[in-house]
């Protein structure tokens, strides 16, 4: 252990016992808790009124309701000195309340350049006064109180909620409190983090503030995000997915650990997210690298040529031509030449079992009507491997039913090698699933399954077929 750590440990032990004790502190840190939007309100008041001496150049109040320095020997102060808890004042109008905390200026200055400037920089009136005021919003009130105590007591953060720890982390970054910042990170990393909290943390550290020194925390958060949407084939249409921030989306779709049956789905999920969030591709900056989350060398050649090439959103995004032609060139190379590449495209994790792309619910009444009329039962259209697909059942007079699959919107040049299966039970092991393989084309976009079902299978009021589709 370094000498600095030893000295800090000794000082911490000394200062912790003197936290918020008036007789052993040299300063009073006063948190003025303001109503939400107080900064905007004060700015408007400055514009609309010319009342003298109400607001100083630094924005401090000089009215009768608030004094910057109070007599600490008055009866109120005497009674407060007997308590080891932050002092709470209720003041009408502009302030909601005040918290007074007795602190050591040297201890806060050691930990933070912000407090070092506040207490010791020449020219700042705060370094001449016993009381130092800081205006804070009501939303950050509790976090500020915990923050100051955490400078004195290492264990104060342990029993806080993840939301509270995140709020303190945010303030620790703001006030350059490196030790508290690292402590918050450590606690967040070592405790289980729910998905909802992980997205909040990502937003604070990468969107709201773009913090430094958070790579280790991101390494913990990314697997949580990825697990929530694996397999991607079953989760990309969920509200959770479309409500992801751009930063979280990039971490999910760029991960090697993302489980997905086809790289086509990664591209399709990205485009779906952009549509649902009304992202204008033409407005994106040239440095935007959203398209980079897709591994174009792993995208099926038909999908790359017939879907991505003229995609109405992707084709307008920065670096589209670079990514598209890079993938197309790779596919054009002979397999032996691809083996010579030092950096080969990294494949994603594959699902252990069949990915259920669609659940086809067959009701008895509809089934009877189809049999009587000799008509087919068709599902709604759904997406699988980036293609628009539907399935159906064709009844026959001998009580044999033939399931089939159709791939829609194929171009004249389309050549889509897929395999598909129908499962009676969702958890059926893939080893027991007979797959039907078919290269779908514009003039051959329908294919019957290799097995049929008897009418007795649909004897219940409602029955379900689970549809799994993947690339060959």
N, C-alpha and C positions, 0 to 999 in steps of 0.2 A: 504493500500500500504506500502511496506517495506521501511526501511531507504535507502537500496541500490537503490531501484527504484526511490526514491525521488532524491537521489544524482545523479543518472545517468541522470534523466530527467533534472536536473539543468545544469549538464555538457553538455548534448546534446544541450540544448538551447544556451549555451555559444559558444560551438565549432562549431555549425552549421553556426553561423554568421561569423566565422573566417575561414571557409573552403577555402583552396587554396588561402589564402592571404599571400604573402611573408613576410610582415612586422610583422605578428602575428604568424608565424609558426617557429618551430625550426629545421625542417628537410625538405629535398626535396626528395620525392620518385620518382625515375626515372624508367619508364617502357621502357626497350629496346626491341622493337618489332622486332623479328627475323623472317627470312624466314622459311617456313615449312621444317622440317627435319634438322634444324640447329644443333641440338645436335649430330646427326649422322655425319654430315659434319665436325664438329669440332673434333670429335673423330678420323676420318680418317686423318684429317690434322695433328693431333698430332703424328699419327703413321708414316706418310709419310714425315714429315719435321722435321728438328732439329733446326729451326730458334730460336735463344735465345730470351727469354723475351717476346715471342709473347702471350703465354697463361700461366697464373699462375696455381698453383695447384688447385685452386678453380674454374678454368675455366673462369676467367675474362680476357677480352681483355686488353693488355697493349700497343697496337700499337698506331700510331699517330692519327688514325681516331677517337679514342674514349678515353677520359680522365675520370677517375673515379671521380675526383673532379674538378669543374670549378670555375673560379672566378665569384662570383655572383654580383660583382660590375662593370662588363664590360658593354658596351653600350647595348648589347643584353639583359642582365639581367635587366637593368634599364627599358627598354621598356616593358619587360614582367611583371614587378611588377605592372604595371598599369592595367593589365588584371586579371580577376577572373576566367579564364578558364585554363585547363591544357595546358602546353606549348608543342607545337609540333615541333620537329626537324626532318629534313630529312638528313640522313647520308648515303653515298654510301656504296657499297659492302656488308659487312656482316649484317649490320642493315638496316631494312626497314625505321624505323623512331623511334623517342623517344617521350615520354610524360613525362613532369615534373609536379608533383603535390605537392603543399606545404602542409605539414601535421604537426600535433602535435604528437610527438613520444609517449607522455604519453597516448593520447587518443586511438591510435592504439594498444598500449601495454595493456591497460585495457581490450580490447575486444578480444585479440588474443595472445595465447602463442607463436605463430610463430613470430609475430612482436615484442613481448617482448624480445625474444631471439635475434632477428635481431638488435634491437636498444640498448639493455642493457646488453647482456651477455658478460662477460669478455673474452677477447681473440679474439673476432670477430672484424675485422677491420671496419665493417660497423658502429659500435657504436661510432667510433672516427671521422667519416666523416660527413660533412653537407649533401652531396648527397649520397643516397643509391640506388644502381641499382638492378633491378630485370629483368631478361631476361624472356620474355613471347612470346608465339607463336602468329602469326597473327590471328589465329582462336579464341584465347581467349582475343584478344586486347580489344574489347568493353566491355566484361564481367569484366575485371580487372578495367576499368575506372568506371563502374557502381558500382562495389563492394566497392571501396574506398569511393565514394560519399555516398553510402548507410550507411556507418559507421557514417557519419555525419548527414544525412538527412533521417528520417524514411519514408518519402513519395516518395522517388525517384523511388522505385520499382513499385509503383502502376500503372504507365502508360506504363510499359514495356510489351512486348509480353511474352507469356508463355515460348517460347524458350529462351528469354533473362533471364527471372527469373530462369529457370532451369540452365542456364550456371552460373549464380551468385550463386545459391545454391551449385553447384559443387565446385566452388572456395571457398565458405564460409566453406564447409566441409574440403577442402584441407588446408586452413590456420587457422582452428580452430576458426572461427568467429561465435560463438554460437548465438549471438543475430541476426546477419544478416541471419544465417541459419534458425532460427525459423521464422523470418519475411518472408523469401521466402516460407517456408512451409505453413505459414498461408495464404499468398496471393494465392498460388496454390490451397489450399484446399477450399477457399471461392469463387473462380471464376469457371465458367463452363470450364471443361477440355474435349476437343475433344478426340476421341479414339486414333488418331495418336500421340497426345501429351502424353497421358497416357502411351503408350508403350515406348516412349522416356524416360519418367520419371522413369519408372520401370527399364529400362536398366541402367540408370545412377546410381540409388540408390542401385540396387540389383546385377547387373552384373558387371558393370565397376568398382564400388567402394565398394559394400557391406557395405553401410553406416549404422551407428547405429542411434537410435532415429528417425526412419521413419515409425514406426508402424501406427501412426495416418494418415500419408499420404497414406500408402498402403490401409487402410480401405476406403479411398475415391476413390482410383483408381480401386480396385478390382471390384466393381459393374459396373464401366464403361466398363471394359473388358468383364465381364460376359454378360452384356446387348447386346454387339456387336455380340455375338455368340449364343444368345438365339432366338429360339430354336436351340439347337446344331444339331438336326437331319437335319436341312436345311442349316447349315453353315459350317460343318466340312470339306467340300471339297473345300472351298473358298481359294483363294490366301492369303487373310488376315490371315486365320487360320494357314496355313502351314508356313507362314513367322513369326509367333510368336516366341519370344525367349523362351527358356526352362522355365525361371522363370515365364513369362506371361502365358505360357501354363499351368503350375502347378496351378496358381491362378484361371484360368478359370475352369479347369476340377475338381478342388477340392471344388468348391463353392457349398454351400447348395442352393443358389439362381439360379443356372444354370437350365434353362428350357430344359428338355429332356424327350422324351417319354419312353425311356428304358435305363437302365444302361449298356446294351450291347453296345449301341452307344458310350458311354464314352470310353470303352475299344477300340472299333474299331477306334475311332477318334485318340486316343493316338498312336495306331500302325500305322495309316496312316501318322500322323505327323512325326514319326520316319523314315518311309520309304522315305517320300519326302525330309527329311533333311539328309538322308544318315547316320543316327546314328547307329553305330555298337554296338549292345547290349553287346557284349563280352568285349568291351572297357570301359564300365561304371564302376565307382568305387563302392565298396561294400556299401558305404554310400548313393549312389544314391537312391532316393525314388520316382522316376517317377511312378512306378507301384502303389504306395499308393493312387494316385488320384482316382482310380477305387474302388467302393464299392462292393466288390466281394459277399457280403452277399445279395446284391440286384440284382446281375446278374442272368438271367434265368438259371436254372439248366442244361438244354440242352446245352446252349451256353457255360457254364462253363466246362461241361464235353466233349463236342464234338468239340469245337472251341478253347477255351483258353488252355486246357490241353496240346496240342501238338503244340501250336502256334510257328512258326519258329523264331519269334523275342522275344516275351515275355518269352518263356521258357529259354532263355539265359540271362535274366536280373537278377540283384541282388534281392534277397528275393522273387523270383518267387514262389518257393515251399511253402514258408510261407503263402503268400497271397492266392495261389490257394487252398491249403489244408484247410486254414481257412474258405474260402467260401464254400468249399465242405462239411466240417464238419457242418457248420451252417445249410445248406440245409438238412442234414441228420437228424437233430433233430426234434422231434415232435413239432407241433405248440404250444402245452401247455407248453413245456419246454422253447421254445423261449420267451414266455411271462415273464419268470422268470429272464431274463437277465436285469441287471441294465442299461447297455449301449446298447441300441438297435440301429441298423443301421438307419441313418437319410435319409429319402427319399428326392429326389430332387423335385423341383417345376415341376408340370405337366402343359402341355400346355392347354389353355382354349378351343381351337378349334382343329380340326384335323391337324396333321402334314402332310404337302404335301411332300411325299417322291419322287414323280416322276410326271412329266408332259408329258402325252402321246399325241403327236400331230398327228392327222389323216388328211392326205391330200386327197382331193376328187379323184384325179387320182388313188392313191394307193387303195382307198376304192373301186372304180369301178372295178379295176383289180381283187381284192380279191373276189368280188361278182361274177364276170363273171367266174372266175376259181374255185370258191368254196374253195379258200385257206384262211388261217388265216392272220390277221395283227398282227405282234409281235413288241413289243417295244424293245429298247436296255435294257440290264441288268443294274440294279441299286441296291444300298444298302439300306436296311431298317432294323432297329433293329439288325444290325450286320450280316444280312443274304443277300445273293445274290438272287435277285428277278427279274422277268420280268412279264409283263402283255400283254394281247392280246385281239383281238376281233375275234369272230368266226361268219362270216355271214351265213345266211340261205336263202333258196329260197323264203320264205314268208316275206322277208324284216325285219326280226327280227334278232338283233345282240346280241350275248352273250359274255360279257366280262369275262375274267378269269385271274387267277394269278398263277405263277409257282415259287416255291422255289428251287433253284439250289444247287448242291454240298452237298447234305445231306448224312450223313453216314448211315450205316445199323442200328445203334442204335439211330438215330436222332428221336426226338419227339418234334416238334416245334409248340406250340399252338399260332396261330396268328389270328387277325381279320383284315379285310380290307374293303375298300369301294371305289367307284368311284364317283367323284363329277363333276357336270357340271360347277359349279361356284367355284372358289377358296375360296371365303369367306363364303361358305355355313356353317351355324351353325351346330355343331356336333349333336345337338338334332334331327335334321332332316336328319341325315345320317344313312341309314340302313347298319349295319355292318354284314359282313359274317364271321362266326367263323369256324376255321378249324385247326385240329392238323395235320400238314404236316409231312410226313414220306418219307423215301427213295423210297418206292414203291407206294406212294400216295402223290406226290409233286405238283399236279395240282388241282385247284378247281375253278368251275364256280361261278360267282357272283350271288347273289340271285335275281337280277333284270336284265332285258334285255332292249335294246334300239331299237327304230324303225329306219328304214333307213332314215326317214325324219330328224332325229336329226343331221345327217351328210350331210345334203344337201348343206351346205356352202362349199366354196373352201377349207377352212381349219377349222378344229374344234379340240377342246382340251378336254381331260379327265384328271382330277387331281386324283392322286392315293394316298390314305392315308393308312398306315399300322401301326399296333401297336401290342403289346403282349396282350394276353387275360388276 
